[in-house]
Amino acid sequence: MAKLRVTQTRSARDKGAKQRGTIRALGFKRIGHTVVHEDKPQIRGMINSVSHLVEVEELKS
């Protein structure tokens, strides 16, 4: 299964509790932090809801 490398590029500070929660659920700790997730519909939905705060790169496994 493919993997996604996701990097937080912008702050979620003034974006509301829901988006801050999504950023934390994805595993981010700070701006510039990168996490790797399996490419699943649930993760894609979370990324889609905070797409203006993150950058996504698909990794071949």
C-alpha positions as CSV (number, residue, x, y, z in Angstrom):
1,M,0.0,0.0,0.0
2,A,1.2,3.5,-0.8
3,K,2.2,5.9,1.9
4,L,1.8,9.7,2.3
5,R,4.4,12.0,3.6
6,V,2.6,15.0,5.2
7,T,4.3,18.2,6.4
8,Q,2.6,20.9,8.4
9,T,3.4,24.2,6.7
10,R,1.1,26.7,8.4
11,S,-0.2,27.2,12.0
12,A,-3.6,25.9,13.1
13,R,-3.8,28.4,15.9
14,D,-6.6,30.6,14.6
15,K,-8.4,28.0,12.6
16,G,-10.9,26.6,15.1
17,A,-11.0,23.7,17.5
18,K,-12.0,21.2,14.8
19,Q,-9.0,21.9,12.5
20,R,-6.6,22.0,15.5
21,G,-7.9,18.6,16.6
22,T,-7.4,17.2,13.1
23,I,-3.8,18.5,13.0
24,R,-3.1,16.8,16.3
25,A,-4.9,13.6,15.2
26,L,-2.6,13.4,12.2
27,G,0.3,13.5,14.6
28,F,1.8,17.0,14.1
29,K,3.6,18.7,16.9
30,R,4.8,21.9,15.3
31,I,5.2,23.7,12.0
32,G,7.7,21.9,9.8
33,H,7.0,18.5,11.4
34,T,6.6,15.6,8.9
35,V,4.6,12.4,9.5
36,V,4.1,9.4,7.3
37,H,0.7,7.7,7.0
38,E,-0.8,4.8,5.1
39,D,-2.8,6.0,2.1
40,K,-6.3,5.3,3.5
41,P,-9.6,7.1,2.8
42,Q,-9.8,8.2,6.5
43,I,-6.4,9.8,6.3
44,R,-7.2,11.4,2.9
45,G,-10.3,12.9,4.4
46,M,-8.4,14.4,7.4
47,I,-5.8,15.8,5.0
48,N,-8.5,17.3,2.8
49,S,-10.1,19.1,5.7
50,V,-6.7,20.8,6.6
51,S,-5.2,20.9,3.1
52,H,-4.5,24.7,3.4
53,L,-2.2,23.9,6.4
54,V,-0.2,20.9,5.0
55,E,1.8,19.7,2.0
56,V,1.4,16.1,0.9
57,E,3.8,13.9,-1.0
58,E,3.0,10.3,-2.2
59,L,5.7,7.8,-1.5
60,K,6.1,4.6,-3.4
61,S,6.6,1.6,-1.2
